[in-house]
C-alpha cells in the first residue's frame, strides 16, 4: 500500500512541476534516487507518465492521464449540470468561463473551461491550481465554509502574489463577509497581474461549496461600473448549476 501511495504522490508532483527531473523529485520527497526512478519507470510503463521529448531526463504527464480526465469529468454530475449554463454565460459576456473545485483547503483546481471569441483572453489549462485566498473562485468557496474550516485556513500563512493580494487574516475575513452578502467574489490583480475574475459558488443541499464558476477577463476589459451586472449574471449561473446538480 505504501508503494501505491508513493506512486500517486509522485504522479501528482509530476503533474504540478512538469517537466521535472528525478533529482528534483528526490529533493521534493526526500527519497532515494533509485526509489524515485523506479516509481517513474513503473508509471511510464503503465502510460501515466512519459519522458519529455526535448529533454528525456525530464518527466511529464502521459497520454493515459490526459485521456482519463475528460472521460471522468464528462461522466460526472457536476460537469453535466454546469456545461450548458457555462456556455450561456460565455455567450452573454463574451469572456472565458471557468469551473473550479476546491482541493480541500489547499487550492482551487480548474476542471472545465469555455473560451470566448476575443483574440486577447485569459487562459487556465484544465488541472491548473490556484490559491484560495488570492482568487475569486477561492473567495467564493471560502465565504461559504464552516467557521472551523475558515479558522483552520486563516491560521496558516497567506502568501503575497502582488500588491492587491489579501494576506491579513482579519482583512480576508472581512472580504469574505462582503462576498457572502453580495453573492459573488471579485479578483482584481490579486493573483496574476493583468487578470481579473468574478466568481460565485455552486452549493450542495446543505449550503456546502462544491465548486465555483467564474468569468475571467484581462484587466484591459475590466470596468468596476460593470461589476453589478457581471456579478448578477455569474451568480445566476452558479444558482442554475446548483439547482441542476443532483442533491
Secondary structure by P-SEA (a helix, b strand, c coil): caaaaaaaaaaaaaaacccccaaaaaaaccccaaaaaaaaaaaaaaccccccccccccccccaaaaaaaaaaaaacaaaaacaaaaaaaaaacccbbbbbbbccccbbbbcbbbbccccbbbbbcccbbbbccccaaaaaaaaaccaaaaaaaaccccccccccccccaaaaaaaaaaaaaacbbbbccccccccccccccccccccccccccccccccccccccaaaaaaaaaaaaaaaaaaaccc
